[in-house]
Amino acid sequence: MQTVLVANRGEIAVRIIRSCKKLGLRSVTVYSENDEHGLHVRLADESVCIGPRAADKSYLNIDAILAAAKAFRADLLHPGVGFLSENDAFAEACAEAGIRFIGPQPESMRLLGDKEAARKTMVANGFPVVPGSDGTVETIKEALQAAKSIGYPLMIKASKGGGGKGIRIVEDASALEREFPLVRREAGLAFGDGSVYLEAYLPQARHIEVQILADTYGNVLHLGTRECTLQRKNQKLIEEAPAVNISEATRAAIEQTAVEIARAVGYQNAGTVEFLLTKDGRFFFMEMNARIQVEHPVTESIFGLDLVKAQIQVAMGHHIRIAQENLIARGHAIECRVNAECPAEDFRPSPGVIRSMQLPGGNGIRIDSGYAAGDEISPYYDSMVLKLITHADDRDEAIRQSLAALGELSIEGIDHNAELARAMLSDADFRSGNIHTKWIEQAFLPRFLRGRA
């Protein structure tokens, strides 16, 4: 029996362990001292503590994770999402240790992890990219000069950024001068690299993703589009599949472009190509995430596939055995991220022990979580408690089903944002698809908070 080392925690670790069981593989999970009694530890075949609760001493500790993988004779290693999932040095270290990394090749990760280098690659291959600076900008003088040709508003973006960090929108030159050093400092602290580049900000744009799956034999598939426009501070809150209000011609062009991008960078395993879509139907490459995404369940729901299982199989050297024309999406799926936070108090984090948790159920309802009653939501890690995924025949039914499921959900001991999600799903703008990446902050939240004042 082959062994998979799960190098993560919480919901995604649980998700990976369950796919391992489906494949008849032995799972070994790592954990920090904080997570000794975590759900992923309870579900794995074996587990090992790799350090204190601080992430840099545990889940980001490459040496400790590789030592655990070697001790348990792991054949493969799944990095999950966040932490080391897009760290090319980690993927390379796994290869050197004879452990198959469940993800893309280090070379692809290195290229895609450098947002500015990825932009250059897309331009060289003729793919549409958002207008921006020609490379990184090191000084405010260079930034001001580049901004003259790009125009305002624009975004300052960390070259090695991710997860919504290292991004600021500026409206004019004075704001650029003020924010430029702050983004460089934030990027240096978050990613160990303070380099930034400039990119035009496209107001009223939507965030559209395409799920990619590629094997080691040159087969590349797309699994349709996802609508990931509903974000707060660049963090997604609600996702849908397929994306809505897109002409079939534009959808087909976006999907085909994603496949061509994956081929251009020699991509292997599961990944996501992200685009910005303007109101007039133009689309631009934004970035490619070299890992599984948090929102992958909505794609799984409409295609009836297990993407984590597919990831593992590709890493084991299996061919993708389904043809693109046989991948048929059915119905509509919505995912709501339920986080431990208090929206009415400026989204104050709400760590603590879950005293009780009553989960909704029924046909078409799926809950992905790394917690159960009695578990602690720690302030040291991500605040997501669970993902609520619904799948129905069409979008209207999926919305109604999500509202009903959120109404059934009960979590005691912490504050959470389920009421916020219900309000968004009920909003007329959301129902009509009249949304953009800043819609929550600019249009929805003022209405939501006024109603609770």
C-alpha positions in Angstrom: 0.0 0.0 0.0 1.4 3.4 -1.0 1.5 6.2 1.6 0.5 9.9 1.1 1.9 12.5 3.5 -0.6 15.3 4.0 1.3 18.5 4.6 -1.5 20.7 5.7 -4.3 21.1 8.3 -8.0 21.7 8.7 -10.6 21.3 5.9 -8.2 20.6 3.0 -6.3 18.0 5.0 -9.5 16.2 5.8 -10.5 16.5 2.1 -7.2 14.9 1.0 -7.4 12.1 3.6 -10.9 11.1 2.4 -9.7 10.9 -1.2 -6.8 8.7 0.0 -9.2 6.3 1.7 -11.2 6.2 -1.6 -8.1 5.1 -3.4 -7.0 2.6 -0.8 -3.9 4.6 0.1 -2.4 5.0 3.6 -2.6 8.6 4.9 -0.1 10.2 7.3 -0.9 13.8 8.4 1.4 16.3 10.1 0.2 18.6 12.8 1.4 21.4 15.1 1.1 21.3 18.9 -2.0 23.4 18.5 -3.7 20.8 16.3 -3.0 17.6 18.3 -6.7 16.8 18.5 -7.7 18.2 15.1 -10.2 16.4 12.9 -7.5 15.7 10.3 -5.4 14.0 13.0 -8.3 11.9 14.1 -9.1 10.8 10.5 -5.7 10.0 9.2 -4.2 6.5 9.4 -1.2 7.9 11.3 -0.1 11.4 12.4 3.1 13.1 13.6 3.7 16.4 15.4 6.2 18.6 13.5 6.5 21.6 15.8 4.9 24.4 17.8 1.6 26.2 16.8 3.3 29.0 14.9 3.1 28.2 11.2 6.7 29.1 10.5 7.8 26.5 13.0 5.4 23.7 11.8 3.4 23.9 8.6 6.0 26.0 6.9 8.9 24.0 8.2 10.2 22.1 5.1 12.9 20.2 7.0 10.4 18.9 9.7 7.8 17.9 7.0 10.3 16.0 4.9 11.7 14.3 8.0 8.2 13.1 8.8 7.7 11.9 5.2 10.9 9.9 5.3 10.2 8.5 8.7 6.8 7.1 7.5 8.2 6.1 4.1 5.8 8.3 2.2 5.6 7.7 -1.5 3.7 10.9 -2.3 3.1 14.2 -0.5 0.1 16.5 -0.9 0.7 20.1 0.1 -3.0 21.2 0.2 -3.7 24.9 -0.2 -1.8 27.8 1.4 1.4 27.2 3.5 3.9 25.4 1.1 1.5 24.5 -1.6 3.0 26.8 -4.2 6.6 26.7 -2.9 8.9 25.5 -5.7 11.8 24.9 -3.3 9.6 22.5 -1.3 8.5 20.7 -4.5 12.1 20.4 -5.5 13.1 19.1 -2.1 10.4 16.4 -2.3 11.8 15.3 -5.7 15.3 15.2 -4.3 14.1 13.0 -1.5 12.4 10.6 -3.9 8.9 11.7 -2.8 6.3 12.5 -5.5 4.9 16.0 -5.0 1.2 16.0 -5.8 1.2 19.2 -7.9 3.0 20.7 -10.9 6.7 20.6 -11.6 8.9 23.0 -9.6 9.8 24.8 -12.9 6.2 25.6 -13.5 5.6 26.7 -9.9 8.7 28.9 -10.1 7.4 30.7 -13.2 3.8 31.0 -12.1 4.7 32.0 -8.5 6.5 35.1 -9.9 3.5 37.2 -11.1 5.6 39.6 -13.1 7.5 36.7 -14.8 4.2 35.0 -15.6 2.9 38.2 -17.2 6.0 38.3 -19.4 5.5 34.7 -20.5 1.8 35.4 -21.3 2.8 38.4 -23.4 5.5 36.5 -25.2 2.9 33.8 -26.1 0.3 36.3 -27.3 -2.2 35.9 -24.5 -4.2 38.9 -23.3 -2.9 40.5 -20.1 -4.0 43.5 -18.2 -1.9 46.6 -19.2 0.9 47.2 -16.7 4.5 48.0 -16.1 7.2 46.4 -18.2 8.7 44.4 -15.3 9.0 45.2 -11.6 9.4 48.8 -10.4 12.0 49.4 -7.8 11.6 53.1 -6.9 8.8 55.5 -6.6 10.3 57.5 -9.5 10.0 54.4 -11.7 6.5 53.8 -10.5 5.3 57.4 -11.2 6.9 57.2 -14.7 5.2 53.8 -15.5 1.9 55.1 -14.1 1.8 57.8 -16.8 1.5 55.3 -19.5 -0.8 52.9 -17.6 -3.2 55.5 -16.3 -5.2 55.6 -13.1 -6.7 53.9 -11.2 -4.1 51.2 -11.0 -2.9 48.4 -8.7 0.4 47.9 -7.0 0.9 44.2 -6.8 3.6 42.0 -5.1 5.5 40.0 -7.7 5.4 36.9 -5.4 2.0 37.7 -4.0 -1.0 35.4 -3.4 -4.0 35.0 -1.2 -5.1 38.6 -1.7 -2.0 40.0 0.1 0.3 42.6 -1.4 -2.3 44.4 -3.5 -3.3 48.1 -3.3 -5.5 50.2 -5.6 -4.5 53.8 -6.0 -6.5 56.5 -7.7 -3.8 59.1 -8.3 0.0 60.0 -8.1 -0.2 61.1 -4.4 -1.8 57.8 -3.4 0.8 55.9 -5.4 3.6 57.7 -3.6 1.9 56.9 -0.2 1.1 53.3 -0.9 4.1 52.1 -2.9 6.5 51.7 0.1 3.8 50.1 2.2 3.1 47.4 -0.4 6.9 46.7 -0.8 7.2 46.3 2.9 4.1 44.1 3.2 5.4 42.0 0.3 8.7 41.6 1.9 7.2 40.5 5.2 4.6 38.1 3.7 6.6 36.6 0.8 10.2 37.3 1.6 10.4 39.4 -1.6 9.5 43.1 -1.7 9.4 43.5 -5.5 6.2 44.9 -7.0 4.8 45.8 -10.4 2.0 48.0 -11.6 -1.2 46.9 -13.3 -4.2 48.8 -14.6 -7.2 48.5 -12.4 -10.3 47.5 -14.3 -13.4 48.8 -12.5 -16.6 46.8 -12.7 -14.6 43.7 -13.8 -15.5 40.2 -12.7 -13.1 37.4 -11.5 -13.5 34.3 -13.7 -11.6 31.1 -13.2 -11.0 28.0 -15.3 -10.1 24.7 -13.7 -7.3 22.8 -15.5 -6.3 19.2 -15.2 -3.2 18.0 -17.0 -1.3 14.7 -16.8 2.4 13.9 -17.5 1.6 12.7 -21.1 0.6 16.0 -22.6 -3.2 15.7 -22.0 -4.8 19.0 -20.8 -8.4 19.4 -19.9 -10.5 22.3 -18.7 -13.4 21.8 -16.4 -15.4 24.9 -17.2 -15.6 28.3 -15.5 -16.1 29.5 -12.0 -17.5 32.8 -10.8 -15.3 34.1 -8.1 -16.2 37.7 -8.2 -17.7 38.0 -4.7 -14.7 39.1 -2.6 -13.9 41.3 0.3 -10.3 42.6 0.5 -9.4 40.2 -2.3 -10.6 37.2 -0.3 -13.4 35.2 -1.9 -16.6 34.6 0.0 -19.1 33.0 -2.4 -18.2 31.0 -5.6 -20.3 29.5 -8.4 -19.9 27.1 -11.3 -20.4 27.7 -14.0 -19.9 31.5 -14.2 -23.0 33.4 -15.0 -23.9 36.1 -17.6 -21.3 35.1 -20.1 -21.9 34.5 -23.8 -21.2 31.0 -25.0 -18.6 32.4 -27.5 -16.7 34.3 -24.7 -16.9 31.3 -22.4 -15.5 29.0 -25.0 -12.7 31.5 -25.7 -11.8 31.8 -22.0 -11.7 28.0 -21.6 -9.6 27.5 -24.7 -7.2 30.2 -23.6 -6.8 28.5 -20.2 -5.9 25.2 -21.9 -3.3 27.0 -24.2 -1.8 28.8 -21.2 -1.4 25.5 -19.4 0.3 24.0 -22.4 2.6 27.0 -22.8 4.0 26.6 -19.3 4.2 22.8 -19.5 1.7 22.5 -16.6 1.0 19.2 -14.9 -1.7 18.2 -12.3 -4.6 20.4 -11.2 -4.4 24.2 -11.5 -6.5 27.3 -12.0 -6.2 30.0 -14.6 -7.7 33.3 -13.4 -9.0 36.0 -15.7 -10.6 39.4 -15.3 -13.7 39.9 -17.5 -14.8 43.4 -18.4 -18.4 44.6 -18.9 -17.9 44.7 -22.7 -16.8 41.0 -22.8 -13.0 41.4 -23.0 -11.0 39.1 -20.8 -7.4 39.3 -19.5 -5.1 36.8 -17.9 -4.5 37.6 -14.2 -2.6 34.7 -12.8 -2.4 30.9 -12.6 -2.6 29.1 -9.2 -0.3 26.1 -9.2 -2.4 24.0 -6.8 -6.0 22.9 -6.0 -8.2 25.9 -5.1 -10.4 26.2 -2.0 -13.4 26.6 -4.3 -12.8 23.3 -6.3 -16.0 21.6 -4.9 -18.3 23.7 -7.1 -16.4 22.3 -10.2 -16.6 18.8 -8.8 -20.3 19.1 -8.2 -21.2 20.1 -11.8 -18.9 17.5 -13.4 -19.3 14.7 -10.9 -15.5 14.3 -10.5 -13.1 14.1 -7.5 -10.3 16.5 -8.3 -8.1 15.6 -5.4 -8.4 11.9 -6.4 -7.4 13.0 -10.0 -4.5 15.0 -8.6 -3.2 11.9 -6.8 -3.6 9.7 -9.8 -1.8 12.1 -12.1 1.1 12.2 -9.6 1.1 8.4 -9.6 1.7 8.5 -13.4 -1.9 7.7 -14.5 -3.2 8.9 -17.9 -6.3 11.2 -17.9 -8.8 8.7 -19.5 -11.7 11.1 -20.2 -11.9 13.2 -23.4 -12.7 16.9 -23.3 -15.9 16.3 -25.3 -17.1 13.8 -22.7 -16.8 16.3 -19.9 -20.4 17.7 -19.6 -21.4 20.1 -16.9 -24.7 19.5 -15.2 -26.7 22.0 -13.2 -25.3 24.8 -11.0 -23.3 24.8 -7.8 -22.7 27.5 -5.2 -20.1 27.5 -2.4 -20.3 29.7 0.7 -17.3 30.1 2.9 -18.4 30.3 6.6 -15.6 32.0 8.5 -15.2 32.7 12.3 -15.6 36.4 12.2 -18.2 39.1 13.1 -19.2 41.1 10.0 -21.1 43.7 12.1 -17.9 44.6 14.0 -15.7 45.2 11.0 -15.2 41.5 10.5 -13.5 41.1 13.9 -11.9 37.6 14.1 -13.8 35.2 16.4 -11.5 32.4 17.5 -12.7 30.0 20.2 -14.2 26.6 20.9 -17.1 25.3 18.9 -19.6 24.3 21.6 -22.1 22.8 19.2 -22.5 22.6 15.4 -25.7 21.5 13.7 -25.1 21.0 9.9 -27.7 21.0 7.1 -28.1 18.0 5.0 -30.1 16.5 2.2 -29.8 15.9 -1.5 -27.4 18.3 -3.2 -25.9 19.6 0.0 -22.2 19.1 0.9 -20.3 20.3 3.9 -16.4 20.4 3.8 -15.0 21.2 7.2 -11.9 20.5 9.3 -13.9 20.9 12.6 -16.5 19.3 14.7 -18.2 20.3 18.0 -15.6 20.7 20.8 -12.8 21.7 18.4 -11.0 25.1 18.6 -10.8 27.7 15.9 -7.3 28.9 16.5 -6.2 32.6 16.0 -3.0 31.2 14.5 -4.5 29.9 11.3 -7.1 30.5 8.7 -10.5 31.5 10.1 -12.6 29.3 7.7 -14.9 26.9 9.7 -16.5 25.2 6.8 -17.6 25.4 3.1 -21.2 24.9 2.3 -21.7 23.6 -1.2 -25.1 23.1 -2.9 -25.8 21.6 -6.3 -29.1 21.9 -8.1 -30.6 21.8 -11.6 -30.3 25.5 -12.2 -28.9 28.7 -10.5 -32.2 29.8 -9.0 -32.7 26.5 -7.3 -29.1 26.4 -6.1 -29.6 29.9 -4.5 -32.8 28.7 -2.8 -31.1 25.6 -1.6 -28.1 27.6 -0.3 -30.4 29.9 1.6 -32.3 27.0 3.2 -29.1 25.3 4.1 -27.6 28.4 5.7 -30.8 28.8 7.6 -30.4 25.3 9.1 -26.8 25.9 10.0 -26.2 26.5 13.7 -22.7 27.1 15.2 -22.4 27.9 18.9 -19.4 29.3 20.7 -18.0 31.6 17.9 -19.3 34.4 15.7 -19.6 33.6 12.0 -20.7 35.1 8.7 -23.6 32.8 7.6 -26.0 35.7 8.0 -23.9 37.8 5.6 -23.9 35.0 3.1 -27.7 34.7 3.2 -28.0 38.5 2.7 -25.7 38.4 -0.3 -27.6 35.4 -1.9 -30.8 37.4 -1.4 -29.5 40.6 -2.9 -31.1 41.7 -6.2 -27.7 42.6 -7.7 -26.4 39.2 -7.0 -29.5 37.5 -8.4 -29.2 39.4 -11.6 -25.4 39.0 -11.9 -24.9 42.8 -11.6 -21.7 42.4 -9.6 -17.9 43.1 -9.8 -14.9 42.4 -7.6 -15.5 45.5 -5.4 -19.2 45.1 -5.2 -19.2 43.7 -1.7 -17.2 46.7 -0.3 -18.7 49.4 -2.4 -22.4 48.5 -2.8 -23.4 45.5 -0.6 -21.8 46.1 2.8 -23.1 49.7 3.2 -26.6 48.4 2.7 -26.1 45.3 4.9 -24.5 47.3 7.8 -27.2 50.0 7.7 -29.9 47.4 8.1 -28.2 46.3 11.4 -27.3 49.7 12.8 
